[in-house]
Amino acid sequence: MKKKFLTSLLITLAVVAACVVIWLHDTRVANISIDWLAFLAGAFLITEGAYGIIKSRTPFFPDQFLKTIRIIIGVNIFTIHLIQLVRY
């Protein structure tokens, strides 16, 4: 009985959350908040990768290479959303 209640509660919460996300997705606030969250994610990837490279004394491949890829991905995310924010 308890499992059925929890399962139905989780399904209901998931459906409500999905409806709210779909409803908010078309607003200007959603677009701006997505850009700001992407800025934070890009900045995190850049700083975490740079910190890992500075802190680590291992050879370039594979450890430093993967951290370099992480920095490149962070820069790309940051740049894409900066262009979107400036454009709109």
C-alpha positions as CSV (number, residue, x, y, z in Angstrom):
1,M,0.0,0.0,0.0
2,K,2.8,2.4,0.9
3,K,4.7,1.6,-2.3
4,K,1.7,2.4,-4.4
5,F,1.2,5.7,-2.7
6,L,4.8,6.7,-3.0
7,T,4.9,5.7,-6.7
8,S,1.7,7.6,-7.5
9,L,3.0,10.6,-5.5
10,L,6.3,10.6,-7.5
11,I,4.5,10.2,-10.8
12,T,2.2,13.1,-9.9
13,L,5.1,15.3,-8.9
14,A,7.0,14.5,-12.1
15,V,4.0,15.4,-14.2
16,V,3.5,18.6,-12.4
17,A,7.2,19.5,-12.6
18,A,7.1,18.8,-16.4
19,C,4.0,20.9,-16.9
20,V,5.6,23.8,-15.0
21,V,8.8,23.5,-17.0
22,I,6.9,23.4,-20.3
23,W,4.8,26.4,-19.2
24,L,7.9,28.5,-18.1
25,H,10.0,27.5,-21.1
26,D,8.4,30.0,-23.4
27,T,8.9,33.0,-21.1
28,R,11.7,35.5,-21.2
29,V,12.6,34.7,-17.6
30,A,13.3,31.1,-18.5
31,N,15.6,32.0,-21.3
32,I,17.6,34.4,-19.1
33,S,17.8,31.9,-16.2
34,I,19.0,29.2,-18.6
35,D,21.8,31.6,-19.9
36,W,22.8,32.5,-16.3
37,L,22.9,28.8,-15.3
38,A,25.0,28.0,-18.4
39,F,27.4,30.9,-17.4
40,L,27.8,29.3,-14.0
41,A,28.3,25.8,-15.5
42,G,30.9,27.1,-18.0
43,A,32.7,29.1,-15.3
44,F,32.8,26.0,-13.1
45,L,34.2,23.8,-15.8
46,I,36.8,26.4,-16.7
47,T,38.0,27.0,-13.1
48,E,37.8,23.4,-12.0
49,G,39.8,22.3,-15.1
50,A,42.4,25.0,-14.6
51,Y,42.7,24.3,-10.9
52,G,43.2,20.6,-11.7
53,I,45.9,21.3,-14.2
54,I,47.8,23.7,-11.9
55,K,47.5,21.4,-8.9
56,S,48.4,18.2,-10.7
57,R,52.0,17.3,-11.6
58,T,51.0,14.2,-13.8
59,P,52.0,13.9,-17.5
60,F,49.8,15.6,-20.1
61,F,48.1,12.4,-21.4
62,P,45.6,11.2,-20.2
63,D,45.0,13.3,-17.0
64,Q,45.9,16.7,-18.2
65,F,44.3,16.1,-21.7
66,L,40.9,15.4,-20.1
67,K,41.1,18.5,-18.0
68,T,42.0,20.5,-21.1
69,I,38.9,19.1,-22.9
70,R,36.9,20.1,-19.8
71,I,38.2,23.7,-20.1
72,I,37.4,23.8,-23.8
73,I,33.9,22.6,-23.2
74,G,33.4,25.2,-20.5
75,V,34.7,28.0,-22.8
76,N,32.3,26.8,-25.6
77,I,29.3,26.8,-23.2
78,F,30.2,30.2,-21.9
79,T,30.7,31.7,-25.4
80,I,27.5,30.2,-26.8
81,H,25.3,31.6,-24.1
82,L,27.1,34.9,-24.0
83,I,26.3,35.3,-27.7
84,Q,22.7,34.3,-27.1
85,L,22.4,36.8,-24.2
86,V,23.8,39.6,-26.4
87,R,21.7,38.7,-29.4
88,Y,18.4,38.8,-27.5
